[in-house]
Amino acid sequence: MTAIVDAICARRSVSPKLLGKPGPSVEHIVEMVRAACAAPDHGNLAPTRFIYIPDDARQSLAEEFAAAALETNPDSSQSELEDAKQRAMNGACLIAVWAHIDENNSVAPPREQWITVGAAMQNLLLAANSLGYHSKIVSGARISSKSLRAAFKLGDGDILVGFVVLGTYTGQAKNRPRPEPEAILSSWNPDI
């Protein structure tokens, strides 16, 4: 229909294991975050935050992932801990996403702040695609661990949302089934 709608519809999440180099430059990351800042934001609260994980910090993050895995499951095997560590190394680029949600804001209730967070993340993903990169948002049980909260120095009202993994897609493009617009769109009729 239009170039922008076609670009949005072409976006696909890609396994982090298939997101190789090259990844986005710091300039591209700044541009993606600039797009994220354009998300609708009732009350101008800017609840979304992005933390770029440089390559030389990923091994430290891997240790934090292992600590979070142990916290989530104290019986984790060595293999499971190694898998947790590997997740910090997948993809050419890794960005943590956290939200500061003001539960008592009189202008924008939490649900509206979460809409802003989701819209900001989607804008970041779409900007990544427009720059030639693919991505995936990953989370899991570790996201709410005390270990990762402490590692990212999160305070009250701060919630680690997940990680955006970015890179150049090294696999074969696959279509993901999506609903047809008619399946999720209806018209409101107050007389029914």
Salt bridges, closest charged atoms under 4 A:
GLU31 OE2 - ARG34 NH2 2.73
ASP55 OD2 - LYS21 NZ 3.56
ASP55 OD1 - ARG58 NH1 3.65
GLU63 OE2 - LYS85 NZ 3.54
GLU82 OE2 - LYS85 NZ 3.72
ASP83 OD2 - ARG87 NH2 3.11
GLU112 OE1 - HIS42 ND1 2.41
ASP158 OD1 - HIS100 ND1 2.57
